[in-house]
Amino acid sequence: IKPPTELCFTCHTGYDKKYAFMHGPASAGYYMDCHNPHMSENKFLLTRRNEKLCYSCHDSEQVLQNKKHQVMNVSDCTSCHNPHGGKDQYLAK
């Protein structure tokens, strides 16, 4: 058994891209915080769907206080944010 940072990239290539700003779990190699490597009913083997996954770590009340989030009627955070990293601190696409 290898650590996730080695094991995952044995088969999955191109996911180790370094962004100007990295999402904490992705940069630290905590892939299993978001992905179940063995099975999931969710796309990309995610542990939860849509905003439920993001809100398992991020405070929903704090997120929804942001004026941009208040006007958007989007339940999928990844519509605007890259969950692995991005060009700014907000991981905006």
C-alpha positions in Angstrom: 0.0 0.0 0.0 1.3 3.4 -1.0 0.3 6.8 0.3 -2.5 8.4 -1.7 -0.1 10.9 -3.3 1.7 8.0 -5.0 -1.1 5.5 -5.3 -3.6 7.6 -7.1 -1.1 8.8 -9.7 -0.1 5.2 -10.5 -3.2 5.2 -12.8 -4.5 8.7 -12.9 -2.2 11.1 -14.8 -2.5 14.8 -15.2 -4.2 15.4 -11.9 -1.1 16.5 -10.1 -1.2 19.9 -11.9 0.1 22.7 -9.7 -2.0 25.9 -9.7 -1.1 29.3 -8.5 -3.5 28.6 -5.6 -4.2 25.1 -4.5 -7.2 23.8 -2.6 -5.9 22.7 0.8 -6.9 19.0 0.7 -5.7 18.6 -2.9 -2.3 20.3 -2.2 -1.8 18.2 1.0 -2.8 14.9 -0.7 -6.0 14.4 1.2 -7.9 13.1 -1.8 -10.0 10.8 0.2 -11.6 13.7 2.0 -13.6 14.3 -1.2 -13.2 11.0 -3.2 -14.0 7.4 -2.3 -11.4 5.4 -4.2 -13.4 2.2 -4.1 -17.0 3.1 -5.1 -19.5 5.9 -5.0 -22.9 6.6 -6.5 -21.6 10.1 -7.3 -19.7 11.3 -10.4 -15.9 11.2 -10.0 -16.3 8.9 -7.0 -17.1 11.9 -4.8 -18.2 11.2 -1.2 -21.1 13.7 -1.4 -23.0 15.6 -4.1 -22.8 19.2 -5.1 -22.6 21.8 -2.3 -23.0 19.1 0.4 -19.4 18.1 -0.2 -18.1 21.7 0.0 -20.2 22.4 3.1 -18.8 19.4 4.9 -15.7 21.6 5.4 -16.8 25.2 4.5 -19.3 27.0 6.7 -22.5 27.5 4.5 -23.6 30.6 6.5 -20.3 32.2 5.9 -20.2 31.3 2.2 -23.8 32.6 1.6 -22.9 35.9 3.2 -20.8 36.6 0.1 -22.9 38.9 -2.1 -21.9 37.0 -5.3 -23.2 33.8 -3.8 -26.5 35.5 -2.7 -27.5 36.4 -6.3 -26.5 33.0 -7.8 -29.0 30.2 -7.8 -26.4 27.4 -8.2 -26.2 24.3 -6.1 -23.0 23.1 -7.6 -20.0 25.0 -6.4 -17.8 23.6 -9.2 -19.9 25.6 -11.7 -17.7 28.6 -10.7 -14.8 27.1 -8.6 -12.2 24.5 -9.5 -12.1 22.1 -6.6 -8.4 21.4 -7.1 -6.9 24.8 -7.6 -7.0 28.0 -9.6 -5.4 31.3 -10.6 -6.7 33.2 -7.6 -7.4 32.5 -3.9 -11.1 31.8 -4.6 -10.2 29.0 -7.1 -12.4 30.7 -9.7 -12.6 29.1 -13.1 
